[in-house]
Amino acid sequence: MLKIKTTHDKTLEALNLIAQKWGRVDTNQQSFSIQWVKGRYAFGDGVLTIVIDDKPWLATDAMIEREIKKFFN
C-alpha cells in the first residue's frame, strides 16, 4: 500500500493524465491500469492511498512506487 500526501486537484490531474496518455481509469470503481499494473485508489484527508492488485513478477514494489510518485511531482 502506497500513501501520498497530495491535494484533490493534483489527484484528479494525475488520474486524467493516466487516462489520456498511459492507461485506463475507472472513477466509479476507483481503479486504474497502466500497462501491466492494475490497482485501486482512494483519496481522503489530503492522502491518496494506492493498492497494487496485479503487476509483472519482475517489477518490484519500489519500482512501481517510484513510477507512481512521478505523477505527483
N, C-alpha and C positions, 0 to 999 in steps of 0.2 A: 504494500500500500504506500502510495506516494502522496504527501501533503505539501501543497504550495501556497504560501501566503500571496494573495493577489486580490484584485477587485473583480466585481461582477462584470464590468465593462471589458476588462482585459480577458476574462474567461470567454465572454461572447466573441471577442475579436479573434482569439486563438481558435475557437471552435469553427468560426466562419472560414478562417484561413485553411484549416484542415479540410473542411467540406469542399471548398473551392479548388484546392490545388493537390491535395495528397490523399484524401481518403473519404470516408463516409462518417457522418454524424447523425445520430437519431436523437433528437432532443426530447421526444416523448419517452423513450426508454432510457435516456441519459447514457447512451453507449456510443462508442466510436470504433473505427477500424482504420488503421494506416498500414498499408501493405499487408504484412502477415501478423500484425499486432492488433489484438482486439481487447477492449476493456470497457469499463464503466466509470462514470464520474458523478460527483455531487459537489455543489457549492453551497457554503453557508458560513456566516460569521467571518468573512474575509479569508476563508481557506477552501481551496479546491482539493478535493480528495479523489485520487485516481486509483482504480484497482485494475490490474492487468489480468485478464482471464485466459488469454492464449497468446503465445509468442513462439518464434522459432527456437528450437532447443539450443542452437548455438548463441543466441542473443542473451547476454546476461542482464539481470535486473538493473545493474548500474548503467549499462549501455542504453537501455530503454529510458531510464530516468533522465539521463543526460540529454537525450534527444527531445524528450517531452519538455524539459525545462527551457529549451531553446525557444519555445513558443511564448515564453513569459519574460524574456529579457528585453 
